[in-house]
Amino acid sequence: MADCLFCNIAAGKVPSNKLYEDDQLLAFYDLNPQAPVHFLVIPKKHIDSAAVLTEEDAPLLGHVFATIAKLCKELGCDGGYRVVTNVGEDGGQSVKHLHFHVLAKRSLAWPPG
């Protein structure tokens, strides 16, 4: 999608502080980190949000979470981490491309803001 920020980041048209990349996913550090470790994982395929996921997306989502677990292990997030996806305006989604925030290395209160 030409006007999607995350599609442009995935295509290399917009720079990012890349953490990981494969044929399906890109992970990069958040520009406005909310924890000592804060990165995003996005599928390269444009998906508007979690609200439009179907059963056919299950392999992609499995890969997303396996990649998050691998990256968190490599980054030493032994105390735990939080994975968040915002859905829609009321859910705080600011970029209309499915993405997962991963936050770690600080205590994360519940309930969240």
KOLLUM-158153 format. One line per field, with one value per residue: residue number from 1; residue in one letter; y, z negated, x negated of N, C-alpha, C, O in turn. Coordinates in steps of 0.02 Angstrom, whole numbers, plus 50000, padded with zeros to 5 digits. Example, Ala and Ser with C-alpha at 12.3 -4.5 7.8 and 13.67 -1.06 7.14 Angstrom:
BEGIN
kedo = (1, 2) $
torfi = (A, S) $
n.north = (49716, 49888) $
n.up = (49610, 49646) $
n.east = (49340, 49358) $
ca.north = (49775, 49947) $
ca.up = (49610, 49643) $
ca.east = (49385, 49316) $
c.north = (49835, 50002) $
c.up = (49610, 49606) $
c.east = (49340, 49355) $
o.north = (49834, 50057) $
o.up = (49577, 49598) $
o.east = (49288, 49330) $
***
This chain:
BEGIN
kedo = (1, 2, 3, 4, 5, 6, 7, 8, 9, 10, 11, 12, 13, 14, 15, 16, 17, 18, 19, 20, 21, 22, 23, 24, 25, 26, 27, 28, 29, 30, 31, 32, 33, 34, 35, 36, 37, 38, 39, 40, 41, 42, 43, 44, 45, 46, 47, 48, 49, 50, 51, 52, 53, 54, 55, 56, 57, 58, 59, 60, 61, 62, 63, 64, 65, 66, 67, 68, 69, 70, 71, 72, 73, 74, 75, 76, 77, 78, 79, 80, 81, 82, 83, 84, 85, 86, 87, 88, 89, 90, 91, 92, 93, 94, 95, 96, 97, 98, 99, 100, 101, 102, 103, 104, 105, 106, 107, 108, 109, 110, 111, 112, 113) $
torfi = (M, A, D, C, L, F, C, N, I, A, A, G, K, V, P, S, N, K, L, Y, E, D, D, Q, L, L, A, F, Y, D, L, N, P, Q, A, P, V, H, F, L, V, I, P, K, K, H, I, D, S, A, A, V, L, T, E, E, D, A, P, L, L, G, H, V, F, A, T, I, A, K, L, C, K, E, L, G, C, D, G, G, Y, R, V, V, T, N, V, G, E, D, G, G, Q, S, V, K, H, L, H, F, H, V, L, A, K, R, S, L, A, W, P, P, G) $
n.north = (49941, 50102, 50224, 50188, 50198, 50093, 49994, 50061, 50070, 49934, 49908, 49974, 50106, 50204, 50246, 50141, 50084, 49943, 49784, 49651, 49548, 49453, 49354, 49372, 49459, 49611, 49683, 49821, 49954, 50057, 50228, 50311, 50257, 50165, 50089, 50016, 49917, 49920, 49874, 49854, 49734, 49693, 49626, 49601, 49595, 49691, 49714, 49777, 49781, 49687, 49660, 49614, 49491, 49317, 49139, 49091, 49168, 49113, 49040, 49147, 49226, 49136, 49133, 49267, 49272, 49173, 49231, 49348, 49289, 49233, 49349, 49419, 49332, 49340, 49474, 49473, 49478, 49421, 49440, 49451, 49509, 49617, 49602, 49696, 49738, 49865, 49903, 49986, 50156, 50190, 50095, 50140, 50129, 50196, 50185, 50114, 49974, 49810, 49783, 49740, 49789, 49768, 49766, 49783, 49749, 49832, 49856, 49823, 49892, 49839, 49875, 49923, 50094) $
n.up = (50000, 50050, 49976, 49845, 49697, 49629, 49728, 49815, 49735, 49724, 49856, 49868, 49903, 49811, 49679, 49541, 49375, 49386, 49317, 49346, 49489, 49608, 49742, 49718, 49610, 49520, 49394, 49289, 49193, 49086, 49116, 49013, 48876, 48745, 48646, 48584, 48678, 48826, 48962, 49127, 49218, 49379, 49507, 49674, 49774, 49810, 49688, 49620, 49479, 49323, 49322, 49444, 49464, 49511, 49501, 49595, 49576, 49473, 49482, 49508, 49392, 49295, 49332, 49306, 49163, 49126, 49174, 49097, 48969, 48991, 49018, 48897, 48809, 48860, 48830, 48695, 48612, 48488, 48375, 48418, 48536, 48630, 48755, 48869, 48969, 49047, 49090, 49201, 49187, 49055, 48985, 48989, 49105, 49215, 49337, 49479, 49503, 49467, 49319, 49190, 49031, 48931, 48769, 48639, 48500, 48395, 48257, 48294, 48270, 48223, 48233, 48404, 48465) $
n.east = (49957, 49961, 49969, 49948, 49861, 49791, 49783, 49699, 49585, 49555, 49525, 49407, 49406, 49424, 49320, 49270, 49230, 49174, 49203, 49226, 49255, 49346, 49415, 49551, 49573, 49533, 49437, 49414, 49341, 49440, 49477, 49514, 49484, 49561, 49512, 49358, 49323, 49403, 49483, 49553, 49647, 49687, 49791, 49735, 49827, 49969, 50088, 50230, 50269, 50281, 50414, 50456, 50401, 50394, 50426, 50336, 50225, 50156, 50029, 49940, 49957, 49911, 49778, 49744, 49754, 49661, 49545, 49541, 49520, 49392, 49314, 49330, 49267, 49135, 49110, 49103, 49216, 49259, 49337, 49466, 49590, 49699, 49823, 49909, 50048, 50131, 50298, 50396, 50460, 50508, 50439, 50312, 50237, 50126, 50062, 50120, 50087, 50057, 49970, 49855, 49813, 49673, 49624, 49505, 49393, 49426, 49536, 49702, 49852, 50020, 50191, 50153, 50123) $
ca.north = (50000, 50157, 50277, 50158, 50208, 50030, 49963, 50096, 50049, 49864, 49911, 50009, 50175, 50246, 50213, 50118, 50053, 49873, 49733, 49585, 49546, 49393, 49363, 49388, 49506, 49660, 49708, 49881, 49989, 50111, 50295, 50342, 50198, 50169, 50044, 50010, 49880, 49933, 49867, 49835, 49680, 49703, 49584, 49639, 49597, 49740, 49693, 49839, 49774, 49621, 49652, 49581, 49427, 49258, 49076, 49083, 49206, 49079, 49028, 49211, 49245, 49091, 49157, 49330, 49260, 49137, 49280, 49390, 49250, 49228, 49414, 49435, 49291, 49369, 49539, 49463, 49499, 49364, 49457, 49452, 49562, 49626, 49609, 49734, 49762, 49911, 49892, 50041, 50221, 50187, 50051, 50174, 50114, 50258, 50166, 50063, 49915, 49766, 49784, 49717, 49822, 49724, 49809, 49742, 49774, 49872, 49829, 49848, 49889, 49817, 49877, 49974, 50160) $
ca.up = (50000, 50063, 49926, 49778, 49668, 49614, 49793, 49840, 49694, 49744, 49924, 49865, 49928, 49751, 49636, 49473, 49337, 49395, 49269, 49377, 49551, 49649, 49799, 49697, 49554, 49504, 49325, 49283, 49129, 49085, 49114, 48950, 48833, 48681, 48601, 48607, 48741, 48858, 49034, 49162, 49267, 49429, 49567, 49735, 49808, 49778, 49654, 49585, 49406, 49299, 49332, 49508, 49468, 49520, 49486, 49642, 49552, 49415, 49488, 49501, 49322, 49260, 49347, 49269, 49092, 49119, 49185, 49036, 48917, 49009, 49009, 48826, 48779, 48881, 48798, 48623, 48578, 48445, 48325, 48450, 48585, 48649, 48826, 48876, 49034, 49041, 49144, 49211, 49155, 48982, 48958, 48992, 49166, 49252, 49404, 49502, 49527, 49409, 49288, 49121, 48989, 48881, 48717, 48589, 48457, 48341, 48231, 48333, 48226, 48250, 48305, 48441, 48473) $
ca.east = (50000, 49914, 49970, 49941, 49795, 49756, 49767, 49640, 49528, 49540, 49496, 49343, 49414, 49419, 49271, 49289, 49176, 49194, 49181, 49233, 49294, 49347, 49458, 49619, 49577, 49481, 49438, 49373, 49349, 49489, 49447, 49533, 49487, 49596, 49477, 49289, 49328, 49468, 49478, 49614, 49643, 49739, 49788, 49721, 49892, 50013, 50149, 50251, 50266, 50301, 50486, 50470, 50366, 50435, 50391, 50282, 50168, 50127, 49957, 49904, 49958, 49865, 49710, 49735, 49741, 49598, 49492, 49538, 49487, 49321, 49283, 49328, 49214, 49072, 49102, 49098, 49278, 49273, 49388, 49531, 49603, 49769, 49837, 49972, 50070, 50187, 50346, 50443, 50446, 50518, 50388, 50248, 50200, 50111, 50042, 50167, 50050, 50048, 49904, 49851, 49764, 49643, 49595, 49471, 49339, 49451, 49599, 49759, 49910, 50084, 50205, 50115, 50152) $
c.north = (50062, 50210, 50251, 50165, 50142, 49990, 49995, 50080, 49979, 49862, 49946, 50080, 50226, 50211, 50193, 50090, 49979, 49827, 49665, 49591, 49477, 49405, 49384, 49446, 49556, 49679, 49768, 49915, 50047, 50178, 50331, 50286, 50213, 50121, 50040, 49967, 49892, 49929, 49846, 49778, 49689, 49648, 49627, 49645, 49647, 49707, 49753, 49835, 49702, 49608, 49616, 49515, 49370, 49196, 49065, 49120, 49171, 49064, 49092, 49232, 49200, 49113, 49222, 49315, 49219, 49184, 49326, 49353, 49245, 49294, 49433, 49394, 49321, 49435, 49533, 49486, 49444, 49377, 49459, 49510, 49564, 49635, 49641, 49747, 49804, 49902, 49950, 50103, 50219, 50142, 50080, 50159, 50177, 50245, 50107, 50007, 49873, 49770, 49766, 49755, 49770, 49769, 49764, 49782, 49832, 49840, 49863, 49838, 49862, 49848, 49932, 50037, 50160) $
c.up = (50000, 50008, 49854, 49753, 49658, 49677, 49822, 49800, 49716, 49812, 49925, 49891, 49872, 49704, 49569, 49440, 49333, 49343, 49302, 49441, 49582, 49706, 49781, 49649, 49553, 49431, 49321, 49217, 49137, 49080, 49048, 48898, 48765, 48629, 48626, 48670, 48767, 48934, 49062, 49209, 49314, 49482, 49627, 49778, 49772, 49752, 49612, 49509, 49388, 49312, 49397, 49516, 49476, 49500, 49533, 49621, 49494, 49424, 49480, 49428, 49279, 49270, 49310, 49197, 49081, 49128, 49125, 48980, 48929, 48996, 48936, 48789, 48796, 48846, 48722, 48584, 48532, 48394, 48354, 48498, 48599, 48724, 48832, 48949, 49023, 49102, 49146, 49171, 49080, 48948, 48961, 49054, 49206, 49323, 49425, 49539, 49464, 49383, 49215, 49086, 48940, 48833, 48662, 48551, 48412, 48318, 48269, 48292, 48262, 48207, 48339, 48449, 48512) $
c.east = (49955, 49912, 49963, 49869, 49758, 49742, 49704, 49578, 49507, 49506, 49428, 49346, 49410, 49371, 49300, 49226, 49192, 49162, 49178, 49272, 49289, 49396, 49530, 49625, 49519, 49491, 49391, 49389, 49398, 49453, 49462, 49540, 49521, 49567, 49404, 49282, 49399, 49459, 49546, 49598, 49702, 49734, 49773, 49784, 49937, 50076, 50169, 50244, 50285, 50375, 50502, 50433, 50416, 50394, 50332, 50219, 50132, 50052, 49915, 49901, 49913, 49794, 49695, 49716, 49678, 49539, 49485, 49503, 49412, 49285, 49278, 49275, 49145, 49058, 49100, 49158, 49303, 49328, 49459, 49537, 49678, 49773, 49906, 49986, 50132, 50232, 50395, 50424, 50453, 50467, 50318, 50207, 50189, 50087, 50085, 50131, 50037, 49977, 49910, 49796, 49738, 49605, 49565, 49419, 49361, 49516, 49657, 49823, 49972, 50138, 50165, 50156, 50214) $
o.north = (50071, 50239, 50290, 50141, 50136, 49955, 49961, 50077, 49965, 49819, 49949, 50112, 50285, 50151, 50223, 50074, 49955, 49832, 49624, 49633, 49446, 49462, 49410, 49480, 49545, 49691, 49765, 49907, 50083, 50185, 50377, 50270, 50265, 50114, 50058, 49981, 49875, 49973, 49823, 49774, 49693, 49627, 49685, 49695, 49647, 49675, 49777, 49880, 49662, 49550, 49589, 49486, 49373, 49202, 49034, 49105, 49197, 49075, 49091, 49253, 49224, 49112, 49232, 49342, 49229, 49178, 49342, 49382, 49251, 49295, 49459, 49419, 49327, 49452, 49584, 49512, 49422, 49330, 49468, 49555, 49518, 49670, 49616, 49765, 49781, 49894, 49962, 50102, 50243, 50150, 50049, 50175, 50209, 50289, 50056, 49994, 49898, 49762, 49775, 49754, 49732, 49806, 49715, 49840, 49874, 49801, 49924, 49781, 49863, 49847, 49981, 50036, 50213) $
o.up = (49954, 49994, 49807, 49785, 49677, 49680, 49850, 49828, 49725, 49824, 49977, 49899, 49884, 49691, 49543, 49473, 49284, 49329, 49287, 49448, 49581, 49716, 49823, 49647, 49582, 49409, 49347, 49189, 49187, 49043, 49029, 48877, 48734, 48574, 48684, 48712, 48734, 48964, 49026, 49237, 49292, 49500, 49630, 49814, 49711, 49790, 49572, 49478, 49431, 49312, 49405, 49570, 49451, 49485, 49514, 49646, 49468, 49377, 49450, 49404, 49232, 49224, 49286, 49173, 49030, 49094, 49104, 48946, 48882, 48966, 48914, 48744, 48752, 48832, 48687, 48528, 48537, 48371, 48316, 48501, 48583, 48755, 48804, 48987, 48993, 49158, 49098, 49128, 49044, 48888, 48938, 49056, 49228, 49366, 49391, 49598, 49415, 49421, 49183, 49107, 48911, 48853, 48642, 48567, 48393, 48354, 48275, 48280, 48324, 48146, 48308, 48442, 48523) $
o.east = (49915, 49859, 49972, 49823, 49699, 49691, 49661, 49523, 49448, 49464, 49396, 49294, 49394, 49379, 49347, 49177, 49221, 49102, 49134, 49317, 49236, 49417, 49566, 49677, 49466, 49547, 49335, 49443, 49398, 49404, 49425, 49596, 49510, 49594, 49391, 49238, 49448, 49430, 49590, 49544, 49759, 49679, 49795, 49794, 49941, 50114, 50129, 50217, 50302, 50396, 50558, 50435, 50473, 50335, 50282, 50164, 50082, 50015, 49862, 49849, 49881, 49753, 49639, 49666, 49644, 49489, 49429, 49460, 49372, 49231, 49226, 49243, 49102, 49000, 49094, 49152, 49361, 49362, 49507, 49494, 49715, 49733, 49955, 49941, 50181, 50208, 50432, 50380, 50409, 50453, 50270, 50147, 50237, 50091, 50087, 50143, 50011, 49929, 49961, 49738, 49777, 49560, 49595, 49404, 49321, 49546, 49659, 49844, 49975, 50131, 50145, 50217, 50243) $
***
